[in-house]
Amino acid sequence: MITVSESVAYFNVITAIVVLIVMFTLLIMSVKYRREFREHYPRLASAYDWMILAWLGFSLAKFTVLPVELMEGDLLNLSNSTVHQLEALCNIICGVALALLTYGWFHLLKEMLVHYELVPVVELSGDGGTEKMVPGLYIVGVKNGLSLLKKLIGGRAVVIISRTPPVFFKNTLGIEKSPVLWLTPIGGKDTVHPRRLEYLTHLLVQFMRRNDAEKVIYLDGVEYLITENGFIPVFKFLANIKDHAVISNTVILVPIDPKSIGEKEFRLLTREFEVLSNQS
């Protein structure tokens, strides 16, 4: 007959094995979704990796002392010296894992506490630009989008989001302080991942609400956003920022090549947003 102490020992062994299985399962899931996490949150990617390594360390530490727990359940025989060695090894691994976790945690806090904002800056003098337009979102041709932007930029605060690196717009428009964001999966300063539509929405809405001054947003690369996210999410994103533009004295220019998206999709865009043609 099994005594109470033996029952407790067996229960502890079973619990230890279950905990170990759960820990390695979570580790495998973390590695499985690592790429997706890095794509959506590139600034937090390093912290995520450090925490995965820390979790691996804690899992290995738990695995190291499993023989000791099996011995306590009379399922394995170990000498006292072996037990001490395993416990010492466990403590060392736990210490390394704790250091990794601490580093990853501080890195996470550092990135999360960085408050990135698009600050409206009027760099080029003027009275609202040579082109007067009602606030809202407009679809323009790819070839004439930049020329129209040049007409609007005088006297207006501008922000540019594009697949083209920022240096092109800074040199072409003669701007230095105006924010220019590069749509790219490569993390870094003045970049935004194409799949982070919610984050991009937050930045643009924040920009539009900062003050009542006239503003213009040049959103280039919508075809790329559609490729990365699908048409419906991008359509909703455009409709959302359009509504904010109307009440925030902002003109949004969206260069699109009709041939680069489906005919049905382009018709939906033209029903919701005004199309400007023959702008030069």
Secondary structure, DSSP 8 states (H G I E B T S, - for coil): ---HHHHHHHHHHHHHHHHHHHHHHHHHHHHHTHHHHHHH-GGGHHHHHHHHHHHHHHHHHHHHTHHHHHHHTTS----HHHHHHHHHHHHHHHHHHHHHHHHHHHHHHHHHH----------S-SSS-SS---SEEEEE-TTTHHHHHHHH-TTSEEEEEESS-HHHHHHHHT-SSS-EEEE-SS-STTEE-TT-HHHHHHHHHHHHHS-SS-EEEEE--HHHHHHHH-HHHHHHHHHHHHHHHHHTTEEEEEE--GGGS-HHHHHHHHHHSEEE-S--
